[in-house]
Amino acid sequence: MRKYQLVIVGLTVVLIAGGLTVTAYALIRHDRSYSRPYGIPAAVPDSQVNLMELSPVPARPAPGFTLTDQDGRVLSLSAFRGKVVVLEFMDPHCTDICPIVSDEFTGAYRDLGKLAGQVVFAAVNVNQYHSAVADVAAFSREHQLSSIPSWHFFTGSGPSLRAAWRNYNVAVQAPDPDADIVHSSVVYFIDPRGRERYLASPQADHTSSGVSYLPPGQIAAWGRGIAQLAGLLAA
């Protein structure tokens, strides 16, 4: 059976943890089992493009932000100019796809080898109800993200976080502190000049009881894909 990504210009539909979110972005509708998006480096194989649902985006400046990371450091995105930034949006209380992406990030860091020092791994908090530095620090430790020297899990005030979500077209549904946070799961690849270049869509399967998982082979393949694309941008 062919796998399709249904994308209308200006609108991406993302299904996460049973919730439907809508993310605005200019992509192209194509059959992932057949066609390859124009603008992806030839070195990235079709199987990797398909796995990551990888798409090029206009090479325009990535929206800036100034937030606080898991170590209490106030940093701006511009501080990473000269390095590749792999940027995700995570919930520090997530038990669904965020831990899986964390494994993919730690795998990518290992796969980068000598290029690891040229790549920054970062995430912005999507849970305004758990926005303390202690929240993002605990998640970073629990999922071994702190083992990545260039890891930054950013948090901040509600208005600051919401501005970052809006600027990166990340939809967040958080009706109250006790509800599950439903949010767009996307990975942005930002080049050393601070420009958005590629967008990937992390995925997870679920058991019959609703537990999120992804086969270890796919997690490892995601890590290799992240490392390859970041390495190409760093070269």
C-alpha positions as a printed NumPy array, in Angstrom:
array([[ 0.   ,  0.   ,  0.   ],
       [ 1.339,  3.398, -0.918],
       [ 1.979,  5.935,  1.803],
       [ 0.729,  9.436,  1.118],
       [ 1.431, 12.748,  2.797],
       [-1.57 , 14.988,  2.219],
       [-0.356, 18.554,  2.191],
       [-2.172, 21.553,  0.804],
       [-0.123, 24.669,  0.082],
       [-0.1  , 26.626,  3.309],
       [-1.607, 23.841,  5.413],
       [-0.132, 20.718,  6.987],
       [-2.387, 18.349,  8.898],
       [-0.685, 16.484, 11.753],
       [-2.251, 13.685, 13.829],
       [-0.649, 13.213, 17.246],
       [-1.822, 11.074, 20.162],
       [-5.347, 10.947, 18.825],
       [-5.61 , 14.723, 18.448],
       [-5.756, 16.656, 15.219],
       [-3.686, 19.796, 14.898],
       [-3.229, 22.07 , 11.928],
       [ 0.1  , 23.638, 11.06 ],
       [ 0.502, 26.283,  8.396],
       [ 3.429, 25.766,  6.034],
       [ 4.041, 25.804,  2.307],
       [ 4.735, 22.242,  1.153],
       [ 3.746, 20.085, -1.807],
       [ 1.394, 17.113, -1.956],
       [ 3.206, 14.054, -3.175],
       [ 3.179, 10.276, -3.03 ],
       [ 6.001,  9.418, -0.62 ],
       [ 6.378,  5.922, -2.062],
       [ 7.024,  7.291, -5.551],
       [ 8.107, 10.917, -5.848],
       [10.911, 12.794, -4.149],
       [10.552, 16.41 , -3.004],
       [12.659, 18.776, -5.067],
       [15.497, 20.375, -3.104],
       [16.549, 17.481, -0.859],
       [20.309, 16.734, -1.175],
       [20.99 , 13.819, -3.512],
       [23.102, 12.168, -0.818],
       [19.976, 11.556,  1.284],
       [18.404,  8.311,  0.005],
       [14.738,  8.068, -0.896],
       [14.134,  5.652,  1.985],
       [15.379,  8.271,  4.458],
       [13.293, 11.03 ,  2.873],
       [10.245,  8.782,  3.152],
       [10.925,  7.741,  6.75 ],
       [11.396, 11.313,  7.965],
       [ 8.734, 12.838,  5.688],
       [11.466, 15.303,  4.821],
       [10.623, 18.505,  2.959],
       [12.668, 21.531,  1.927],
       [11.479, 24.929,  3.112],
       [12.348, 28.402,  1.816],
       [15.861, 29.401,  2.894],
       [14.749, 32.362,  4.989],
       [15.96 , 33.524,  8.406],
       [14.7  , 31.326, 11.221],
       [12.556, 33.329, 13.667],
       [14.611, 34.482, 16.615],
       [13.817, 33.915, 20.272],
       [15.446, 34.486, 23.65 ],
       [14.59 , 31.833, 26.239],
       [16.102, 30.003, 29.207],
       [17.608, 26.529, 28.856],
       [17.699, 23.583, 31.271],
       [20.808, 24.967, 32.985],
       [19.229, 28.363, 33.625],
       [21.165, 30.095, 30.846],
       [19.329, 32.837, 28.955],
       [20.255, 32.426, 25.299],
       [19.11 , 33.698, 21.929],
       [18.873, 31.578, 18.792],
       [21.334, 33.978, 17.173],
       [23.981, 32.792, 19.657],
       [24.286, 29.617, 17.578],
       [25.1  , 31.377, 14.323],
       [27.896, 29.5  , 12.582],
       [26.506, 26.11 , 13.625],
       [23.686, 23.938, 12.402],
       [20.652, 23.921, 14.717],
       [18.319, 20.928, 14.882],
       [15.206, 22.371, 16.529],
       [12.207, 20.449, 17.927],
       [ 9.234, 21.39 , 20.133],
       [ 8.748, 19.171, 23.197],
       [ 6.596, 18.724, 26.299],
       [ 8.696, 17.96 , 29.412],
       [ 5.809, 15.84 , 30.762],
       [ 5.263, 13.986, 27.479],
       [ 5.1  , 10.187, 27.511],
       [ 4.213,  9.883, 23.819],
       [ 6.433, 11.014, 20.94 ],
       [ 8.865, 13.346, 22.766],
       [10.841, 10.524, 24.451],
       [11.164,  8.831, 21.057],
       [12.52 , 12.005, 19.472],
       [14.917, 12.262, 22.418],
       [16.331,  8.835, 21.534],
       [16.669,  9.954, 17.924],
       [18.561, 13.068, 19.016],
       [21.013, 11.157, 21.196],
       [21.545,  8.68 , 18.363],
       [22.131, 11.515, 15.9  ],
       [24.707, 13.084, 18.199],
       [26.651,  9.807, 18.33 ],
       [26.363,  9.328, 14.562],
       [27.753, 12.795, 13.85 ],
       [31.19 , 11.816, 15.102],
       [33.724, 14.567, 14.431],
       [30.994, 16.89 , 13.156],
       [29.121, 16.825, 16.477],
       [30.765, 20.046, 17.625],
       [29.246, 21.886, 14.673],
       [25.647, 20.955, 15.487],
       [23.336, 22.277, 18.221],
       [20.35 , 20.198, 19.351],
       [17.546, 22.281, 20.826],
       [13.888, 22.131, 21.8  ],
       [11.294, 24.687, 22.846],
       [ 8.849, 23.791, 25.613],
       [ 5.21 , 23.447, 24.507],
       [ 3.797, 22.988, 28.027],
       [ 3.074, 26.369, 29.562],
       [ 1.804, 24.67 , 32.743],
       [ 5.196, 23.039, 33.337],
       [ 7.513, 25.79 , 32.213],
       [10.001, 25.911, 35.104],
       [13.679, 25.301, 34.456],
       [13.38 , 22.305, 36.786],
       [10.796, 20.75 , 34.434],
       [12.983, 20.881, 31.326],
       [16.068, 19.891, 33.323],
       [14.351, 16.783, 34.706],
       [13.225, 15.702, 31.233],
       [16.718, 16.271, 29.858],
       [18.265, 14.062, 32.529],
       [15.616, 11.342, 32.32 ],
       [16.024, 10.925, 28.577],
       [19.836, 11.288, 28.472],
       [19.643, 14.49 , 26.454],
       [22.053, 16.055, 28.926],
       [24.698, 13.729, 27.479],
       [24.703, 15.96 , 24.378],
       [27.059, 18.879, 25.149],
       [25.192, 21.154, 22.75 ],
       [21.697, 20.298, 24.044],
       [19.37 , 23.155, 25.043],
       [15.779, 22.636, 26.207],
       [14.335, 26.141, 26.205],
       [11.509, 27.427, 28.355],
       [10.182, 30.782, 29.458],
       [ 7.083, 32.788, 30.199],
       [ 3.764, 31.873, 28.616],
       [ 3.835, 34.827, 26.189],
       [ 7.432, 34.092, 25.159],
       [ 6.684, 30.426, 24.507],
       [ 3.5  , 31.176, 22.602],
       [ 5.404, 33.633, 20.402],
       [ 7.937, 30.934, 19.511],
       [ 5.159, 28.426, 18.723],
       [ 3.43 , 30.943, 16.505],
       [ 6.604, 31.948, 14.688],
       [ 7.426, 28.311, 13.905],
       [ 3.855, 27.379, 12.989],
       [ 3.54 , 24.952, 15.881],
       [-0.029, 24.325, 17.017],
       [-0.511, 23.573, 20.724],
       [-3.702, 22.434, 22.421],
       [-3.474, 22.68 , 26.196],
       [-6.961, 23.356, 27.594],
       [-5.981, 22.971, 31.264],
       [-3.07 , 21.78 , 33.444],
       [-4.437, 18.239, 33.768],
       [-5.173, 17.64 , 30.069],
       [-2.791, 15.975, 27.636],
       [-0.779, 18.465, 25.628],
       [-1.406, 17.939, 21.909],
       [ 1.09 , 19.698, 19.682],
       [ 2.648, 19.643, 16.246],
       [ 5.744, 17.471, 16.149],
       [ 8.258, 18.929, 13.729],
       [12.028, 19.118, 13.421],
       [13.536, 22.184, 11.787],
       [17.034, 22.099, 10.316],
       [18.619, 25.563, 10.483],
       [21.869, 26.184,  8.615],
       [24.976, 27.991,  9.962],
       [23.722, 31.25 ,  8.452],
       [20.588, 31.034, 10.585],
       [18.241, 30.054,  7.744],
       [15.506, 27.43 ,  7.823],
       [16.341, 24.723,  5.285],
       [14.444, 21.485,  5.936],
       [11.475, 20.232,  7.899],
       [10.948, 16.673,  9.151],
       [ 7.904, 15.064, 10.778],
       [ 8.628, 12.669, 13.671],
       [ 6.237,  9.746, 14.023],
       [ 5.208,  7.147, 16.567],
       [ 3.104,  4.008, 16.492],
       [ 0.883,  2.933, 19.363],
       [ 0.113, -0.386, 20.967],
       [-3.466, -1.568, 21.459],
       [-3.288, -0.089, 24.961],
       [-2.216,  3.3  , 23.59 ],
       [ 1.464,  3.15 , 24.545],
       [ 3.656,  5.049, 22.106],
       [ 6.57 ,  3.229, 20.501],
       [ 8.754,  3.042, 17.419],
       [10.821, -0.025, 16.454],
       [14.482,  0.364, 17.492],
       [15.584,  0.068, 13.874],
       [13.472,  3.06 , 12.888],
       [14.707,  5.113, 15.835],
       [18.288,  4.342, 14.788],
       [17.48 ,  5.195, 11.161],
       [15.971,  8.521, 12.25 ],
       [19.127,  9.288, 14.197],
       [21.285,  8.536, 11.169],
       [19.05 , 10.702,  8.989],
       [19.228, 13.66 , 11.363],
       [23.   , 13.297, 11.565],
       [23.386, 13.039,  7.795],
       [21.294, 16.11 ,  7.031],
       [22.894, 18.181,  9.802],
       [26.324, 17.05 ,  8.627],
       [25.592, 18.1  ,  5.06 ],
       [24.535, 21.556,  6.257],
       [27.652, 21.833,  8.429],
       [30.039, 20.882,  5.628]])
